[in-house]
Amino acid sequence: MARAEEQVTVNKPHGLHARPATIFVQLANKFQSSVKVEKDGEVVDGKSIIAILSLGVNKGMPIRLIVEGDDADEAVADLKRFLENEND
Amino acid sequence: MNILDYLDKNCIVFNVKHKNKKSIIASILDHLIDKNKIAKDDRKVILKTILKREEMGSTAIGGHIAFPHARLNTVKDIIICFCISSEGVDFDSLDQDPVNVIALLLSDQKEAGLHLKMLAFLAKLLRDKYLVQRLKAAKTSQEVILLLEKQQRAIA
């Protein structure tokens, strides 16, 4: 199974909070691959809004995307593009 | 972070009237006015700000919970109010399921950092679906406080 990992800096003005977290999860759910997000050693399910919110990711913070599945490369690229873009 | 530094046991309500999202939030605000947490004159602007945020995307993110929130000039520090509904309310949730636990957060406009930190902390507490089930069944403020206290220790 394909696996892709990437360190990403979150550029959303309010970090990965309520609305951007919801959009992130909607995007992650478009892929078959499993998506995990790591911050400071804590790894959570990237397809769960509450899990993403609980990380408390602010603007400028680095996180790691860990994606496993047939569409892993595409998923990482799309999620990274979203996180690095200031706009939703 | 300790939620009990911010959550007053007077700010836990049970089974509010529920026609829709607006009436639920209005009932919670009326409770906060009753407990002298917010001023009656600010009710309208607070309600409007919360609903405007909800229009951008429901804070009922699934899993039977919701986090309506707003930052306002008229609020000092942070106010948290827990609203428990054993039968569940229609809160326009992303998974269409009824909501049993509403954690309403109001912060001072100036407290952006603390506001986001508190939202993340609430999410960290409530991401445990078993806690949500236990909160749903709680009947008293004391029970809610004890459950949150225990959860807080478990995740620390």
gemmi code that builds the backbone of each chain (N, CA, C; Angstrom):
import gemmi

chains = {
    "A": [
        ("MET", (0.833, -1.199, 0.000), (0.000, 0.000, 0.000), (0.874, 1.258, 0.000)),
        ("ALA", (0.446, 2.242, -0.755), (1.232, 3.475, -0.843), (1.135, 4.253, 0.466)),
        ("ARG", (2.207, 4.904, 0.792), (2.235, 5.700, 2.012), (2.935, 7.013, 1.700)),
        ("ALA", (2.359, 8.104, 2.145), (3.000, 9.403, 1.916), (2.990, 10.203, 3.211)),
        ("GLU", (4.124, 10.828, 3.502), (4.213, 11.649, 4.709), (4.756, 13.002, 4.319)),
        ("GLU", (4.270, 14.023, 4.980), (4.783, 15.345, 4.653), (4.591, 16.308, 5.815)),
        ("GLN", (5.630, 17.097, 6.059), (5.532, 18.148, 7.069), (4.930, 19.377, 6.394)),
        ("VAL", (3.933, 19.979, 7.039), (3.250, 21.120, 6.433), (3.113, 22.230, 7.474)),
        ("THR", (3.293, 23.474, 7.038), (3.039, 24.602, 7.935), (1.661, 25.176, 7.627)),
        ("VAL", (0.860, 25.304, 8.655), (-0.516, 25.769, 8.467), (-0.539, 27.293, 8.334)),
        ("ASN", (-1.103, 27.763, 7.231), (-1.105, 29.209, 6.967), (-2.464, 29.875, 7.136)),
        ("LYS", (-3.443, 29.121, 7.649), (-4.762, 29.732, 7.841), (-4.659, 30.813, 8.921)),
        ("PRO", (-5.299, 31.973, 8.710), (-5.178, 33.075, 9.663), (-5.546, 32.679, 11.107)),
        ("HIS", (-6.559, 31.817, 11.253), (-6.952, 31.387, 12.602), (-6.535, 29.955, 12.878)),
        ("GLY", (-5.532, 29.483, 12.147), (-5.096, 28.112, 12.357), (-6.127, 27.112, 11.857)),
        ("LEU", (-6.042, 25.917, 12.422), (-6.940, 24.851, 11.967), (-8.091, 24.733, 12.960)),
        ("HIS", (-8.919, 25.789, 12.998), (-10.034, 25.800, 13.943), (-11.339, 25.589, 13.198)),
        ("ALA", (-12.427, 25.690, 13.922), (-13.737, 25.219, 13.469), (-13.944, 25.111, 11.962)),
        ("ARG", (-13.963, 26.236, 11.254), (-14.340, 26.164, 9.846), (-13.266, 25.523, 8.960)),
        ("PRO", (-12.024, 25.994, 9.057), (-10.998, 25.320, 8.247), (-10.834, 23.837, 8.611)),
        ("ALA", (-11.045, 23.496, 9.878), (-10.930, 22.083, 10.274), (-12.018, 21.263, 9.581)),
        ("THR", (-13.210, 21.841, 9.486), (-14.323, 21.149, 8.823), (-14.000, 20.925, 7.348)),
        ("ILE", (-13.461, 21.954, 6.711), (-13.140, 21.839, 5.284), (-12.004, 20.830, 5.070)),
        ("PHE", (-11.030, 20.861, 5.965), (-9.921, 19.903, 5.880), (-10.456, 18.471, 5.913)),
        ("VAL", (-11.355, 18.220, 6.850), (-11.889, 16.856, 7.018), (-12.746, 16.461, 5.813)),
        ("GLN", (-13.510, 17.409, 5.287), (-14.304, 17.111, 4.082), (-13.385, 16.730, 2.932)),
        ("LEU", (-12.282, 17.461, 2.821), (-11.309, 17.171, 1.767), (-10.671, 15.791, 1.989)),
        ("ALA", (-10.287, 15.521, 3.237), (-9.641, 14.238, 3.560), (-10.568, 13.067, 3.241)),
        ("ASN", (-11.859, 13.297, 3.469), (-12.834, 12.228, 3.249), (-13.093, 11.930, 1.772)),
        ("LYS", (-12.585, 12.783, 0.899), (-12.748, 12.514, -0.528), (-11.805, 11.410, -0.992)),
        ("PHE", (-10.829, 11.098, -0.150), (-9.841, 10.096, -0.534), (-10.096, 8.782, 0.191)),
        ("GLN", (-9.707, 7.710, -0.477), (-9.862, 6.387, 0.136), (-8.809, 6.153, 1.211)),
        ("SER", (-7.662, 6.773, 1.039), (-6.548, 6.559, 1.972), (-6.924, 6.975, 3.385)),
        ("SER", (-6.276, 6.358, 4.352), (-6.412, 6.835, 5.729), (-5.551, 8.083, 5.878)),
        ("VAL", (-6.045, 9.041, 6.647), (-5.302, 10.289, 6.843), (-5.089, 10.479, 8.343)),
        ("LYS", (-3.832, 10.634, 8.725), (-3.544, 10.936, 10.127), (-2.782, 12.256, 10.203)),
        ("VAL", (-3.000, 12.974, 11.286), (-2.334, 14.251, 11.466), (-1.570, 14.203, 12.783)),
        ("GLU", (-0.294, 14.602, 12.712), (0.520, 14.591, 13.920), (0.959, 15.999, 14.289)),
        ("LYS", (0.803, 16.326, 15.562), (1.341, 17.588, 16.069), (1.979, 17.316, 17.426)),
        ("ASP", (3.209, 17.710, 17.590), (3.942, 17.506, 18.840), (3.832, 16.062, 19.352)),
        ("GLY", (3.943, 15.122, 18.445), (3.940, 13.713, 18.862), (2.555, 13.119, 19.046)),
        ("GLU", (1.514, 13.949, 18.996), (0.157, 13.421, 19.133), (-0.408, 13.147, 17.738)),
        ("VAL", (-0.878, 11.930, 17.531), (-1.398, 11.550, 16.217), (-2.905, 11.350, 16.317)),
        ("VAL", (-3.655, 12.029, 15.439), (-5.121, 11.876, 15.454), (-5.644, 11.553, 14.052)),
        ("ASP", (-6.887, 11.106, 14.019), (-7.570, 10.765, 12.777), (-7.888, 12.043, 11.990)),
        ("GLY", (-7.335, 12.154, 10.807), (-7.526, 13.345, 9.978), (-8.892, 13.414, 9.321)),
        ("LYS", (-9.723, 12.394, 9.543), (-11.068, 12.419, 8.973), (-12.115, 12.712, 10.033)),
        ("SER", (-11.670, 13.157, 11.207), (-12.598, 13.494, 12.292), (-12.417, 14.954, 12.685)),
        ("ILE", (-13.493, 15.737, 12.577), (-13.381, 17.172, 12.860), (-12.975, 17.413, 14.313)),
        ("ILE", (-13.634, 16.695, 15.227), (-13.339, 16.912, 16.646), (-11.872, 16.584, 16.957)),
        ("ALA", (-11.343, 15.552, 16.294), (-9.948, 15.172, 16.530), (-8.999, 16.270, 16.040)),
        ("ILE", (-9.296, 16.818, 14.873), (-8.463, 17.894, 14.325), (-8.547, 19.137, 15.223)),
        ("LEU", (-9.766, 19.471, 15.640), (-9.938, 20.646, 16.507), (-9.134, 20.504, 17.800)),
        ("SER", (-9.117, 19.280, 18.304), (-8.486, 19.067, 19.608), (-6.980, 19.274, 19.575)),
        ("LEU", (-6.390, 19.274, 18.379), (-4.946, 19.512, 18.298), (-4.601, 20.983, 18.563)),
        ("GLY", (-5.580, 21.870, 18.334), (-5.339, 23.292, 18.572), (-4.212, 23.848, 17.713)),
        ("VAL", (-4.298, 23.633, 16.424), (-3.228, 24.080, 15.522), (-3.418, 25.557, 15.164)),
        ("ASN", (-2.454, 26.382, 15.503), (-2.524, 27.805, 15.162), (-1.718, 28.098, 13.909)),
        ("LYS", (-1.911, 29.291, 13.375), (-1.177, 29.725, 12.181), (0.331, 29.625, 12.414)),
        ("GLY", (1.011, 29.090, 11.423), (2.472, 29.015, 11.497), (2.999, 27.751, 12.147)),
        ("MET", (2.095, 26.945, 12.681), (2.548, 25.717, 13.340), (2.787, 24.604, 12.315)),
        ("PRO", (3.860, 23.831, 12.517), (4.085, 22.698, 11.629), (3.295, 21.473, 12.101)),
        ("ILE", (2.712, 20.757, 11.160), (2.078, 19.481, 11.474), (2.578, 18.457, 10.457)),
        ("ARG", (2.343, 17.188, 10.741), (2.759, 16.151, 9.792), (1.537, 15.389, 9.299)),
        ("LEU", (1.447, 15.257, 7.986), (0.378, 14.459, 7.396), (0.922, 13.056, 7.141)),
        ("ILE", (0.180, 12.054, 7.588), (0.590, 10.667, 7.353), (-0.578, 9.977, 6.647)),
        ("VAL", (-0.371, 9.658, 5.384), (-1.471, 9.156, 4.562), (-1.108, 7.787, 3.997)),
        ("GLU", (-2.037, 6.850, 4.117), (-1.805, 5.493, 3.617), (-2.960, 5.029, 2.759)),
        ("GLY", (-2.633, 4.571, 1.549), (-3.684, 4.076, 0.665), (-3.306, 4.317, -0.782)),
        ("ASP", (-4.143, 3.829, -1.663), (-3.820, 3.899, -3.087), (-3.712, 5.330, -3.605)),
        ("ASP", (-4.510, 6.240, -3.032), (-4.459, 7.631, -3.509), (-3.677, 8.548, -2.555)),
        ("ALA", (-2.721, 7.960, -1.842), (-1.979, 8.700, -0.807), (-1.264, 9.941, -1.351)),
        ("ASP", (-0.607, 9.794, -2.490), (0.172, 10.925, -3.016), (-0.721, 12.101, -3.372)),
        ("GLU", (-1.821, 11.779, -4.016), (-2.767, 12.816, -4.409), (-3.382, 13.486, -3.173)),
        ("ALA", (-3.708, 12.674, -2.175), (-4.319, 13.195, -0.947), (-3.368, 14.152, -0.227)),
        ("VAL", (-2.121, 13.744, -0.083), (-1.140, 14.596, 0.605), (-0.981, 15.918, -0.143)),
        ("ALA", (-0.905, 15.834, -1.471), (-0.711, 17.058, -2.270), (-1.894, 18.014, -2.083)),
        ("ASP", (-3.114, 17.473, -2.122), (-4.307, 18.318, -1.999), (-4.435, 18.920, -0.601)),
        ("LEU", (-4.191, 18.098, 0.409), (-4.332, 18.564, 1.796), (-3.267, 19.608, 2.113)),
        ("LYS", (-2.066, 19.386, 1.602), (-0.964, 20.334, 1.811), (-1.313, 21.680, 1.154)),
        ("ARG", (-1.829, 21.604, -0.055), (-2.186, 22.831, -0.769), (-3.231, 23.613, 0.033)),
        ("PHE", (-4.200, 22.894, 0.567), (-5.236, 23.558, 1.363), (-4.649, 24.219, 2.620)),
        ("LEU", (-3.803, 23.502, 3.335), (-3.277, 24.011, 4.600), (-2.347, 25.204, 4.397)),
        ("GLU", (-1.635, 25.189, 3.280), (-0.667, 26.266, 3.045), (-1.325, 27.517, 2.459)),
        ("ASN", (-2.536, 27.331, 1.955), (-3.263, 28.473, 1.384), (-3.930, 29.270, 2.512)),
        ("GLU", (-3.775, 30.579, 2.494), (-4.361, 31.420, 3.542), (-5.879, 31.397, 3.502)),
        ("ASN", (-6.424, 31.252, 2.313), (-7.884, 31.277, 2.186), (-8.450, 29.882, 2.324)),
        ("ASP", (-9.751, 29.806, 2.643), (-10.424, 28.504, 2.717), (-10.586, 28.015, 1.301)),
    ],
    "B": [
        ("MET", (-4.328, 23.613, 30.967), (-5.598, 24.343, 31.014), (-6.600, 23.594, 31.900)),
        ("ASN", (-7.319, 24.330, 32.720), (-8.332, 23.717, 33.588), (-9.685, 24.348, 33.289)),
        ("ILE", (-10.576, 23.539, 32.758), (-11.876, 24.077, 32.351), (-12.660, 24.601, 33.554)),
        ("LEU", (-12.370, 24.038, 34.720), (-13.133, 24.441, 35.908), (-12.753, 25.851, 36.389)),
        ("ASP", (-11.646, 26.367, 35.850), (-11.317, 27.771, 36.131), (-12.268, 28.703, 35.387)),
        ("TYR", (-12.912, 28.179, 34.362), (-13.743, 29.028, 33.507), (-15.222, 28.658, 33.541)),
        ("LEU", (-15.517, 27.415, 33.938), (-16.917, 26.967, 33.921), (-17.521, 27.071, 35.320)),
        ("ASP", (-18.470, 27.983, 35.427), (-19.195, 28.184, 36.681), (-20.325, 27.153, 36.735)),
        ("LYS", (-20.539, 26.549, 37.910), (-21.587, 25.514, 37.950), (-22.995, 26.086, 37.716)),
        ("ASN", (-23.120, 27.408, 37.853), (-24.393, 28.058, 37.511), (-24.613, 28.143, 36.004)),
        ("CYS", (-23.558, 27.843, 35.247), (-23.646, 27.962, 33.790), (-23.799, 26.597, 33.119)),
        ("ILE", (-24.509, 25.721, 33.795), (-24.827, 24.426, 33.188), (-26.348, 24.320, 33.173)),
        ("VAL", (-26.901, 24.152, 31.994), (-28.367, 24.110, 31.890), (-28.820, 22.776, 31.308)),
        ("PHE", (-30.025, 22.402, 31.654), (-30.574, 21.119, 31.204), (-31.873, 21.331, 30.445)),
        ("ASN", (-32.007, 20.550, 29.364), (-33.279, 20.476, 28.644), (-33.943, 21.833, 28.389)),
        ("VAL", (-33.229, 22.696, 27.669), (-33.804, 23.997, 27.306), (-34.913, 23.804, 26.265)),
        ("LYS", (-35.743, 24.810, 26.155), (-36.775, 24.794, 25.114), (-36.058, 24.722, 23.763)),
        ("HIS", (-36.611, 23.941, 22.857), (-35.886, 23.853, 21.603), (-36.803, 23.758, 20.381)),
        ("LYS", (-36.954, 24.864, 19.749), (-37.667, 24.862, 18.476), (-36.653, 24.751, 17.360)),
        ("ASN", (-35.612, 25.541, 17.493), (-34.555, 25.557, 16.483), (-33.284, 26.110, 17.119)),
        ("LYS", (-32.253, 26.191, 16.298), (-30.954, 26.648, 16.788), (-31.058, 28.016, 17.474)),
        ("LYS", (-31.783, 28.924, 16.825), (-31.887, 30.287, 17.352), (-32.543, 30.296, 18.737)),
        ("SER", (-33.618, 29.540, 18.891), (-34.316, 29.575, 20.183), (-33.502, 28.882, 21.282)),
        ("ILE", (-32.712, 27.894, 20.899), (-31.864, 27.230, 21.904), (-30.798, 28.200, 22.402)),
        ("ILE", (-30.129, 28.873, 21.451), (-29.075, 29.812, 21.849), (-29.679, 30.958, 22.666)),
        ("ALA", (-30.859, 31.422, 22.247), (-31.531, 32.500, 22.997), (-31.821, 32.046, 24.424)),
        ("SER", (-32.268, 30.819, 24.591), (-32.559, 30.308, 25.943), (-31.297, 30.247, 26.793)),
        ("ILE", (-30.199, 29.825, 26.174), (-28.934, 29.762, 26.912), (-28.517, 31.176, 27.336)),
        ("LEU", (-28.666, 32.143, 26.416), (-28.289, 33.525, 26.746), (-29.180, 34.063, 27.865)),
        ("ASP", (-30.467, 33.719, 27.845), (-31.372, 34.166, 28.914), (-30.930, 33.607, 30.266)),
        ("HIS", (-30.463, 32.380, 30.238), (-29.949, 31.781, 31.470), (-28.722, 32.566, 31.970)),
        ("LEU", (-27.845, 32.925, 31.033), (-26.631, 33.670, 31.417), (-26.971, 35.068, 31.930)),
        ("ILE", (-28.032, 35.657, 31.381), (-28.487, 36.962, 31.871), (-29.005, 36.793, 33.305)),
        ("ASP", (-29.779, 35.742, 33.489), (-30.342, 35.414, 34.792), (-29.261, 35.241, 35.859)),
        ("LYS", (-28.130, 34.684, 35.440), (-27.030, 34.435, 36.384), (-26.019, 35.591, 36.387)),
        ("ASN", (-26.397, 36.708, 35.792), (-25.534, 37.902, 35.766), (-24.185, 37.695, 35.079)),
        ("LYS", (-24.166, 36.807, 34.099), (-22.913, 36.573, 33.377), (-22.792, 37.514, 32.179)),
        ("ILE", (-23.930, 37.848, 31.586), (-23.941, 38.835, 30.507), (-25.061, 39.841, 30.778)),
        ("ALA", (-24.943, 41.015, 30.146), (-25.950, 42.060, 30.377), (-27.129, 41.865, 29.425)),
        ("LYS", (-28.289, 42.208, 29.939), (-29.501, 42.058, 29.139), (-29.418, 42.868, 27.838)),
        ("ASP", (-28.806, 44.044, 27.943), (-28.683, 44.924, 26.774), (-27.822, 44.313, 25.665)),
        ("ASP", (-26.982, 43.356, 26.033), (-26.071, 42.766, 25.042), (-26.649, 41.529, 24.374)),
        ("ARG", (-27.808, 41.110, 24.829), (-28.395, 39.849, 24.342), (-28.494, 39.810, 22.814)),
        ("LYS", (-29.022, 40.918, 22.262), (-29.283, 40.963, 20.830), (-27.991, 40.810, 20.006)),
        ("VAL", (-26.983, 41.578, 20.396), (-25.739, 41.556, 19.614), (-25.019, 40.212, 19.770)),
        ("ILE", (-25.085, 39.636, 20.958), (-24.433, 38.336, 21.178), (-25.129, 37.261, 20.337)),
        ("LEU", (-26.452, 37.271, 20.379), (-27.228, 36.289, 19.599), (-26.909, 36.407, 18.104)),
        ("LYS", (-26.876, 37.652, 17.645), (-26.621, 37.906, 16.229), (-25.222, 37.408, 15.828)),
        ("THR", (-24.243, 37.691, 16.682), (-22.860, 37.293, 16.371), (-22.718, 35.768, 16.318)),
        ("ILE", (-23.353, 35.096, 17.280), (-23.264, 33.630, 17.309), (-23.935, 33.043, 16.059)),
        ("LEU", (-25.107, 33.569, 15.716), (-25.840, 33.021, 14.564), (-25.114, 33.292, 13.245)),
        ("LYS", (-24.448, 34.444, 13.190), (-23.678, 34.769, 11.993), (-22.550, 33.746, 11.804)),
        ("ARG", (-21.922, 33.399, 12.906), (-20.864, 32.381, 12.855), (-21.440, 31.022, 12.427)),
        ("GLU", (-22.611, 30.695, 12.936), (-23.237, 29.409, 12.580), (-23.585, 29.354, 11.085)),
        ("GLU", (-23.932, 30.518, 10.538), (-24.266, 30.554, 9.104), (-23.067, 30.213, 8.224)),
        ("MET", (-21.872, 30.544, 8.730), (-20.653, 30.251, 7.963), (-20.360, 28.755, 7.937)),
        ("GLY", (-20.982, 28.023, 8.815), (-20.749, 26.587, 8.939), (-21.178, 26.181, 10.329)),
        ("SER", (-22.016, 25.170, 10.405), (-22.541, 24.791, 11.717), (-21.420, 24.323, 12.633)),
        ("THR", (-21.484, 24.750, 13.910), (-20.503, 24.258, 14.885), (-20.953, 22.928, 15.489)),
        ("ALA", (-22.114, 22.439, 15.017), (-22.519, 21.079, 15.404), (-21.819, 20.140, 14.430)),
        ("ILE", (-20.616, 19.708, 14.821), (-19.711, 19.053, 13.874), (-19.915, 17.548, 13.809)),
        ("GLY", (-20.990, 17.062, 14.389), (-21.227, 15.620, 14.425), (-20.860, 15.058, 15.778)),
        ("GLY", (-21.288, 13.836, 16.034), (-20.973, 13.210, 17.318), (-21.797, 13.770, 18.471)),
        ("HIS", (-22.950, 14.360, 18.144), (-23.912, 14.844, 19.162), (-23.426, 16.033, 19.975)),
        ("ILE", (-22.447, 16.763, 19.435), (-21.974, 17.941, 20.171), (-22.006, 19.187, 19.282)),
        ("ALA", (-22.013, 20.350, 19.919), (-21.936, 21.623, 19.194), (-21.156, 22.625, 20.025)),
        ("PHE", (-20.466, 23.527, 19.324), (-19.660, 24.568, 19.985), (-20.011, 25.955, 19.480)),
        ("PRO", (-21.208, 26.435, 19.676), (-21.465, 27.809, 19.227), (-20.514, 28.768, 19.958)),
        ("HIS", (-19.957, 29.722, 19.245), (-18.999, 30.600, 19.911), (-18.919, 31.968, 19.255)),
        ("ALA", (-18.446, 32.936, 20.014), (-18.266, 34.286, 19.489), (-17.277, 35.046, 20.356)),
        ("ARG", (-16.583, 35.968, 19.699), (-15.741, 36.910, 20.450), (-16.408, 38.272, 20.368)),
        ("LEU", (-16.509, 38.954, 21.516), (-17.285, 40.193, 21.568), (-16.617, 41.237, 22.458)),
        ("ASN", (-16.852, 42.502, 22.108), (-16.344, 43.597, 22.942), (-17.037, 43.643, 24.294)),
        ("THR", (-18.264, 43.141, 24.318), (-19.101, 43.289, 25.510), (-18.858, 42.192, 26.547)),
        ("VAL", (-17.989, 41.238, 26.211), (-17.741, 40.134, 27.146), (-16.387, 40.320, 27.805)),
        ("LYS", (-16.352, 40.074, 29.118), (-15.078, 40.135, 29.847), (-14.545, 38.717, 30.002)),
        ("ASP", (-13.239, 38.564, 29.749), (-12.595, 37.252, 29.870), (-13.300, 36.195, 29.009)),
        ("ILE", (-13.710, 35.115, 29.691), (-14.307, 33.987, 28.967), (-15.535, 33.485, 29.716)),
        ("ILE", (-16.582, 33.203, 28.985), (-17.781, 32.606, 29.587), (-18.050, 31.300, 28.865)),
        ("ILE", (-18.199, 30.236, 29.647), (-18.557, 28.942, 29.052), (-19.893, 28.522, 29.639)),
        ("CYS", (-20.752, 28.002, 28.788), (-22.019, 27.472, 29.286), (-22.240, 26.107, 28.645)),
        ("PHE", (-22.483, 25.102, 29.474), (-22.813, 23.767, 28.965), (-24.319, 23.598, 28.979)),
        ("CYS", (-24.842, 23.099, 27.891), (-26.267, 22.843, 27.797), (-26.440, 21.359, 27.460)),
        ("ILE", (-27.116, 20.650, 28.347), (-27.286, 19.196, 28.181), (-28.735, 18.908, 27.813)),
        ("SER", (-28.917, 18.154, 26.754), (-30.265, 17.743, 26.382), (-30.292, 16.222, 26.262)),
        ("SER", (-31.004, 15.574, 27.161), (-31.006, 14.100, 27.140), (-31.720, 13.574, 25.892)),
        ("GLU", (-32.737, 14.292, 25.436), (-33.449, 13.777, 24.260), (-32.833, 14.248, 22.935)),
        ("GLY", (-32.004, 15.257, 22.983), (-31.333, 15.726, 21.774), (-32.105, 16.846, 21.099)),
        ("VAL", (-31.374, 17.820, 20.552), (-32.015, 18.949, 19.874), (-31.517, 19.041, 18.437)),
        ("ASP", (-32.354, 19.658, 17.611), (-31.972, 19.874, 16.221), (-31.080, 21.110, 16.162)),
        ("PHE", (-29.836, 20.915, 15.816), (-28.892, 22.037, 15.816), (-28.209, 22.132, 14.451)),
        ("ASP", (-28.868, 21.591, 13.427), (-28.318, 21.700, 12.082), (-26.927, 21.050, 12.020)),
        ("SER", (-26.827, 19.836, 12.550), (-25.494, 19.234, 12.668), (-25.037, 18.623, 11.337)),
        ("LEU", (-23.724, 18.565, 11.171), (-23.141, 18.107, 9.912), (-23.500, 16.658, 9.614)),
        ("ASP", (-23.702, 15.852, 10.655), (-24.105, 14.460, 10.416), (-25.617, 14.260, 10.575)),
        ("GLN", (-26.342, 15.374, 10.732), (-27.802, 15.353, 10.842), (-28.332, 14.728, 12.135)),
        ("ASP", (-27.435, 14.279, 12.997), (-27.892, 13.672, 14.247), (-28.270, 14.755, 15.261)),
        ("PRO", (-29.174, 14.425, 16.188), (-29.501, 15.395, 17.227), (-28.293, 15.671, 18.131)),
        ("VAL", (-28.298, 16.868, 18.716), (-27.183, 17.272, 19.575), (-27.596, 17.152, 21.043)),
        ("ASN", (-26.724, 16.529, 21.839), (-27.010, 16.343, 23.257), (-26.162, 17.239, 24.162)),
        ("VAL", (-25.004, 17.645, 23.665), (-24.122, 18.474, 24.490), (-23.728, 19.720, 23.700)),
        ("ILE", (-24.139, 20.882, 24.217), (-23.752, 22.144, 23.584), (-22.811, 22.867, 24.543)),
        ("ALA", (-21.620, 23.172, 24.050), (-20.677, 23.950, 24.855), (-20.565, 25.331, 24.207)),
        ("LEU", (-21.215, 26.301, 24.818), (-21.234, 27.653, 24.257), (-20.063, 28.449, 24.843)),
        ("LEU", (-19.335, 29.116, 23.958), (-18.146, 29.851, 24.404), (-18.227, 31.310, 23.955)),
        ("LEU", (-18.130, 32.208, 24.922), (-18.081, 33.644, 24.618), (-16.772, 34.191, 25.166)),
        ("SER", (-16.053, 34.935, 24.336), (-14.777, 35.485, 24.800), (-14.698, 36.966, 24.502)),
        ("ASP", (-13.869, 37.625, 25.281), (-13.512, 39.016, 25.031), (-12.863, 39.104, 23.639)),
        ("GLN", (-13.258, 40.104, 22.879), (-12.701, 40.328, 21.544), (-11.170, 40.287, 21.557)),
        ("LYS", (-10.592, 40.765, 22.639), (-9.126, 40.878, 22.729), (-8.453, 39.521, 22.981)),
        ("GLU", (-9.240, 38.539, 23.396), (-8.657, 37.265, 23.834), (-8.639, 36.200, 22.729)),
        ("ALA", (-8.142, 36.549, 21.561), (-8.170, 35.599, 20.445), (-7.412, 34.311, 20.786)),
        ("GLY", (-6.248, 34.455, 21.388), (-5.425, 33.283, 21.693), (-6.112, 32.343, 22.666)),
        ("LEU", (-6.625, 32.929, 23.739), (-7.297, 32.124, 24.765), (-8.571, 31.479, 24.206)),
        ("HIS", (-9.267, 32.226, 23.375), (-10.501, 31.741, 22.746), (-10.234, 30.462, 21.938)),
        ("LEU", (-9.199, 30.509, 21.098), (-8.876, 29.353, 20.258), (-8.348, 28.195, 21.104)),
        ("LYS", (-7.598, 28.549, 22.130), (-7.059, 27.523, 23.020), (-8.209, 26.795, 23.741)),
        ("MET", (-9.196, 27.571, 24.163), (-10.326, 26.974, 24.866), (-11.168, 26.099, 23.933)),
        ("LEU", (-11.355, 26.551, 22.697), (-12.092, 25.730, 21.731), (-11.384, 24.386, 21.515)),
        ("ALA", (-10.065, 24.452, 21.387), (-9.295, 23.222, 21.178), (-9.394, 22.323, 22.410)),
        ("PHE", (-9.384, 22.944, 23.582), (-9.453, 22.152, 24.817), (-10.821, 21.486, 24.968)),
        ("LEU", (-11.872, 22.228, 24.631), (-13.223, 21.649, 24.671), (-13.309, 20.458, 23.713)),
        ("ALA", (-12.691, 20.612, 22.541), (-12.699, 19.521, 21.558), (-11.945, 18.311, 22.097)),
        ("LYS", (-10.853, 18.585, 22.800), (-10.048, 17.503, 23.346), (-10.848, 16.715, 24.405)),
        ("LEU", (-11.598, 17.451, 25.206), (-12.437, 16.788, 26.215), (-13.549, 15.977, 25.549)),
        ("LEU", (-14.219, 16.603, 24.574), (-15.454, 16.028, 24.030), (-15.219, 15.080, 22.852)),
        ("ARG", (-13.963, 14.874, 22.468), (-13.744, 13.939, 21.357), (-13.953, 12.492, 21.819)),
        ("ASP", (-14.077, 12.278, 23.122), (-14.365, 10.957, 23.672), (-15.879, 10.746, 23.668)),
        ("LYS", (-16.341, 9.848, 22.779), (-17.796, 9.721, 22.629), (-18.455, 9.114, 23.873)),
        ("TYR", (-17.680, 8.395, 24.671), (-18.255, 7.840, 25.906), (-18.540, 8.950, 26.906)),
        ("LEU", (-17.671, 9.954, 26.919), (-17.938, 11.101, 27.797), (-19.225, 11.801, 27.351)),
        ("VAL", (-19.383, 11.952, 26.046), (-20.591, 12.611, 25.531), (-21.838, 11.830, 25.973)),
        ("GLN", (-21.763, 10.504, 25.909), (-22.890, 9.678, 26.360), (-23.170, 9.877, 27.846)),
        ("ARG", (-22.118, 9.979, 28.622), (-22.314, 10.150, 30.077), (-22.847, 11.548, 30.391)),
        ("LEU", (-22.360, 12.539, 29.655), (-22.864, 13.908, 29.871), (-24.351, 13.983, 29.519)),
        ("LYS", (-24.701, 13.303, 28.442), (-26.091, 13.277, 27.985), (-27.019, 12.752, 29.090)),
        ("ALA", (-26.522, 11.794, 29.862), (-27.333, 11.166, 30.901), (-27.277, 11.919, 32.230)),
        ("ALA", (-26.397, 12.929, 32.316), (-26.235, 13.649, 33.588), (-27.499, 14.438, 33.928)),
        ("LYS", (-27.785, 14.505, 35.209), (-29.018, 15.177, 35.642), (-28.731, 16.452, 36.443)),
        ("THR", (-27.525, 16.576, 36.968), (-27.219, 17.740, 37.807), (-25.917, 18.402, 37.353)),
        ("SER", (-25.780, 19.671, 37.719), (-24.555, 20.411, 37.391), (-23.343, 19.734, 38.021)),
        ("GLN", (-23.531, 19.263, 39.232), (-22.436, 18.628, 39.951), (-21.915, 17.405, 39.181)),
        ("GLU", (-22.851, 16.648, 38.625), (-22.469, 15.472, 37.835), (-21.630, 15.883, 36.620)),
        ("VAL", (-22.069, 16.947, 35.952), (-21.354, 17.434, 34.763), (-19.945, 17.869, 35.147)),
        ("ILE", (-19.847, 18.608, 36.244), (-18.533, 19.083, 36.698), (-17.619, 17.892, 37.008)),
        ("LEU", (-18.163, 16.897, 37.697), (-17.349, 15.732, 38.058), (-16.877, 14.972, 36.818)),
        ("LEU", (-17.769, 14.822, 35.842), (-17.395, 14.126, 34.606), (-16.287, 14.864, 33.868)),
        ("LEU", (-16.415, 16.195, 33.798), (-15.404, 16.990, 33.094), (-14.072, 16.954, 33.841)),
        ("GLU", (-14.172, 17.001, 35.147), (-12.975, 16.972, 35.986), (-12.213, 15.660, 35.775)),
        ("LYS", (-12.963, 14.570, 35.750), (-12.378, 13.248, 35.585), (-11.747, 13.111, 34.196)),
        ("GLN", (-12.455, 13.588, 33.193), (-11.969, 13.525, 31.814), (-10.675, 14.328, 31.670)),
        ("GLN", (-10.685, 15.473, 32.299), (-9.533, 16.356, 32.246), (-8.295, 15.674, 32.823)),
        ("ARG", (-8.506, 14.956, 33.921), (-7.386, 14.234, 34.529), (-6.927, 13.101, 33.618)),
        ("ALA", (-7.886, 12.444, 32.972), (-7.560, 11.300, 32.113), (-6.719, 11.708, 30.902)),
        ("ILE", (-6.948, 12.912, 30.371), (-6.226, 13.312, 29.152), (-4.981, 14.134, 29.447)),
        ("ALA", (-4.785, 14.492, 30.706), (-3.660, 15.370, 31.057), (-2.316, 14.693, 30.807)),
    ],
}
model = gemmi.Model(1)
for chain_id, residues in chains.items():
    chain = gemmi.Chain(chain_id)
    for i, (resn, *xyz) in enumerate(residues, 1):
        res = gemmi.Residue()
        res.name, res.seqid = resn, gemmi.SeqId(i, " ")
        for name, pos in zip(("N", "CA", "C"), xyz):
            atom = gemmi.Atom()
            atom.name, atom.element = name, gemmi.Element(name[0])
            atom.pos, atom.b_iso = gemmi.Position(*pos), 0.0
            res.add_atom(atom)
        chain.add_residue(res)
    model.add_chain(chain)
structure = gemmi.Structure()
structure.add_model(model)
structure.setup_entities()
